[in-house]
């Protein structure tokens, strides 16, 4: 008798620890959708790497020549109303130049290259082309990929968020109607994606020797910047 009662107690405890079939049938049914929203806008500023490479028989001579040209470039940037906070050294190097045409002899040092590059943020795009022209005229022989960006992307991000939520709801309502159910309350919502980082649109460097002639104009096409957001939303369905 005692064994029977003990067995019944174990069965009762097991029953209490597991959800009943009725409770399982009342579990919330859901539908999960991803929505996409994007906004395109013209950029309002650009980031460009500008610099000088100088070559001379000695490292000191190459450095002095490089410093002289870089000082002229920095002065021109300041004259173009570019603030000091928007000019930052991106790379500086001193390297020997070798002559490998010595048959079986070891390579011979024939000079030195000094390179100095600054990253410049241009906040007035209408000045970008003329500024590049001026810098090349002053001796800049390295201009690397221009990246366009947006100074304040938050309003565009908010517009993209609204579009993503509307896109998710549209798809959820369509599927719910096709399945013969009704959307309930939103249970969860999460965001993925966001403002796209600056992408270089001019990747070819402009490099000219001392005898090269500066171009009469630097055409600049800023295009549009993409701001995209994805949202994941879970609805209860009735």
Phi, psi and omega per residue, in radians:
X1 nan -0.743 3.138
X2 -1.080 -0.710 3.129
X3 -1.109 -0.668 3.135
X4 -1.127 -0.756 -3.129
X5 -1.136 -0.694 3.126
X6 -1.110 -0.724 3.111
X7 -1.109 -0.704 3.114
X8 -1.134 -0.623 3.110
X9 -1.150 -0.713 3.120
X10 -1.104 -0.732 3.125
X11 -1.100 -0.705 -3.140
X12 -1.129 -0.740 3.117
X13 -1.115 -0.714 3.114
X14 -1.087 -0.673 3.140
X15 -1.153 -0.663 -3.139
X16 -1.230 -0.540 -3.096
X17 -1.380 -0.243 -3.131
X18 -1.914 2.429 3.081
X19 -1.142 2.493 -3.134
X20 -1.253 2.823 3.111
X21 -1.051 -0.634 3.139
X22 -1.148 -0.706 3.125
X23 -1.141 -0.716 3.112
X24 -1.077 -0.620 -3.129
X25 -1.221 -0.355 3.137
X26 -1.632 0.072 3.115
X27 -1.084 2.464 -3.056
X28 -1.089 2.280 3.014
X29 -1.583 2.468 -3.039
X30 -2.348 2.872 2.986
X31 -2.350 2.326 -3.070
X32 -2.076 2.218 -3.129
X33 -2.339 2.642 3.036
X34 -1.911 2.284 3.109
X35 -1.981 2.597 -3.114
X36 -2.150 2.337 3.074
X37 -2.354 2.437 3.113
X38 -2.549 2.618 3.127
X39 -2.337 2.400 3.082
X40 -1.963 2.414 -3.118
X41 -2.564 2.654 3.074
X42 -1.208 2.341 3.098
X43 -1.175 2.765 3.139
X44 -2.124 0.083 3.012
X45 -2.739 2.880 -3.086
X46 -2.380 2.657 3.054
X47 -2.108 2.229 -3.089
X48 -2.423 2.458 3.071
X49 -1.613 2.161 -3.077
X50 -2.227 2.353 -3.127
X51 -2.829 -3.004 -3.100
X52 -2.420 2.399 2.951
X53 -2.028 2.177 -3.115
X54 -2.062 2.483 3.139
X55 -2.161 2.381 3.129
X56 -2.700 2.881 -3.141
X57 -1.072 -0.565 3.126
X58 -2.114 2.773 3.123
X59 -1.114 -0.688 3.132
X60 -1.079 -0.782 3.123
X61 -1.117 -0.727 3.121
X62 -1.126 -0.698 3.134
X63 -1.150 -0.773 -3.136
X64 -1.090 -0.737 3.107
X65 -1.129 -0.714 -3.136
X66 -1.145 -0.779 -3.130
X67 -1.048 -0.717 -3.125
X68 -1.072 -0.783 -3.138
X69 -1.215 -0.714 -3.133
X70 -1.117 -0.650 3.091
X71 -1.077 -0.692 3.099
X72 -1.151 -0.690 3.129
X73 -1.148 -0.771 -3.140
X74 -1.119 -0.675 3.091
X75 -1.119 -0.683 3.117
X76 -1.159 -0.669 3.105
X77 -1.114 -0.753 3.107
X78 -1.124 -0.645 3.112
X79 -1.178 -0.370 3.111
X80 -1.565 0.296 3.090
X81 1.173 0.450 3.038
X82 -1.584 2.143 -3.037
X83 -1.296 2.676 3.127
X84 -0.971 -0.593 -3.128
X85 -1.138 -0.332 -3.116
X86 -1.697 0.194 3.096
X87 -2.172 2.083 -3.086
X88 -2.420 2.326 3.104
X89 -1.100 2.205 -3.116
X90 -1.828 -0.484 -3.122
X91 -2.844 2.448 3.039
X92 -2.518 2.292 -3.102
X93 -2.609 2.605 3.006
X94 -2.217 2.146 -3.057
X95 -2.455 2.472 3.090
X96 -1.264 2.632 3.058
X97 -1.879 2.237 -3.042
X98 -1.877 2.619 2.976
X99 -1.855 1.986 -3.099
X100 -1.678 0.059 -3.114
X101 -1.605 0.941 -3.122
X102 -2.013 0.443 -3.109
X103 0.977 -2.026 -3.096
X104 -1.599 -0.003 -3.129
X105 -1.371 2.680 3.076
X106 -1.066 2.684 3.100
X107 -0.996 2.521 -3.098
X108 -1.963 2.358 3.086
X109 -1.293 2.128 -3.107
X110 -2.012 -0.015 -3.142
X111 2.962 -3.049 -3.114
X112 -2.385 2.519 3.061
X113 -1.919 2.287 3.033
X114 -2.067 2.221 -3.120
X115 -2.157 2.352 3.099
X116 -2.371 2.124 -3.082
X117 -2.230 2.375 3.071
X118 -2.091 2.523 3.029
X119 -1.607 2.162 -3.053
X120 -2.048 2.257 3.049
X121 -1.711 2.060 -3.140
X122 -1.822 1.994 -3.061
X123 -1.644 -0.122 3.065
X124 -2.080 1.720 -3.019
X125 -1.127 -0.422 3.126
X126 -1.209 -0.248 3.109
X127 -1.705 -0.076 -3.035
X128 -1.122 -0.900 -3.131
X129 -1.032 -0.918 3.111
X130 -1.045 -0.617 3.132
X131 -1.152 -0.739 3.106
X132 -1.105 -0.736 3.084
X133 -0.970 -0.845 -3.075
X134 -1.124 -0.722 -3.108
X135 -1.149 -0.706 3.096
X136 -1.125 -0.679 3.122
X137 -1.112 -0.519 -3.124
X138 -1.502 -0.081 3.055
X139 2.116 0.027 3.090
X140 -1.176 2.186 3.112
X141 -2.103 0.272 3.030
X142 -2.418 1.980 3.017
X143 -2.316 1.933 -3.036
X144 -1.897 2.777 -3.023
X145 -0.233 2.120 3.086
X146 -1.500 2.280 3.087
X147 -1.969 2.167 3.084
X148 -1.653 2.543 -3.103
X149 -2.649 3.109 -3.121
X150 -2.079 2.231 -3.054
X151 -1.132 -0.727 -3.117
X152 -2.249 1.553 -3.070
X153 -1.441 -0.109 -3.007
X154 -1.018 -0.817 3.117
X155 -1.018 -0.640 3.112
X156 -1.219 -0.643 3.085
X157 -1.084 -0.723 3.136
X158 -1.115 -0.696 3.084
X159 -1.107 -0.716 3.124
X160 -1.147 -0.638 3.105
X161 -1.082 -0.806 3.129
X162 -1.072 -0.712 3.112
X163 -1.135 -0.653 3.138
X164 -1.167 -0.732 3.115
X165 -1.125 -0.751 3.118
X166 -1.105 -0.657 3.128
X167 -1.166 -0.719 3.119
X168 -1.135 -0.753 3.137
X169 -1.129 -0.713 3.126
X170 -1.010 -0.809 -3.122
X171 -1.199 -0.654 -3.141
X172 -1.153 -0.732 3.131
X173 -1.143 -0.655 3.119
X174 -1.113 -0.818 3.138
X175 -1.179 -0.669 3.130
X176 -1.111 -0.735 3.120
X177 -1.110 -0.743 3.132
X178 -1.142 -0.543 -3.123
X179 -1.542 -0.090 3.119
X180 1.328 0.509 3.116
X181 -2.166 3.048 -3.128
X182 -2.140 2.427 3.097
X183 -1.217 2.423 3.054
X184 -1.824 -2.548 -3.121
X185 -1.313 2.720 3.022
X186 -1.284 2.253 -3.113
X187 -1.722 -0.751 3.092
X188 -2.494 2.699 3.067
X189 -2.627 2.346 3.124
X190 -2.466 2.760 -3.057
X191 -2.058 2.513 3.030
X192 -2.399 2.663 3.141
X193 1.532 -2.946 -3.116
X194 2.700 -2.746 -3.095
X195 -1.123 2.288 3.137
X196 -1.344 2.338 -3.135
X197 -1.160 2.833 3.112
X198 -0.999 2.396 3.134
X199 -2.071 2.176 3.111
X200 -1.055 2.265 -3.138
X201 -1.926 -0.225 3.035
X202 -2.160 1.648 -3.005
X203 -1.599 -0.219 -3.125
X204 -1.455 2.182 -3.130
X205 -1.284 2.559 3.006
X206 -1.712 2.015 -3.110
X207 -2.355 2.185 -3.054
X208 -2.345 2.552 3.081
X209 -1.502 3.137 -3.054
X210 -1.088 -0.478 -3.121
X211 -1.513 -0.148 -3.098
X212 -1.239 2.633 3.125
X213 -1.722 2.402 3.116
X214 -1.224 2.534 3.111
X215 -1.176 2.645 3.139
X216 -1.214 -0.492 -3.136
X217 -2.662 2.629 3.048
X218 -1.997 1.754 3.113
X219 -1.214 2.353 -3.119
X220 -2.207 2.181 3.103
X221 -2.039 1.847 -3.054
X222 -1.409 -0.340 3.107
X223 1.049 -2.485 3.140
X224 -2.282 2.681 3.094
X225 -1.861 2.453 -3.115
X226 -1.746 2.276 2.994
X227 -2.061 2.028 -3.044
X228 -2.234 2.471 3.112
X229 -2.400 2.421 3.010
X230 -2.020 2.456 3.087
X231 -2.221 2.508 3.044
X232 -1.938 2.159 -3.072
X233 -2.217 2.387 3.074
X234 -1.974 2.177 3.062
X235 -1.925 2.578 2.883
X236 -1.353 2.551 3.088
X237 -2.094 2.538 -3.091
X238 -1.850 nan nan
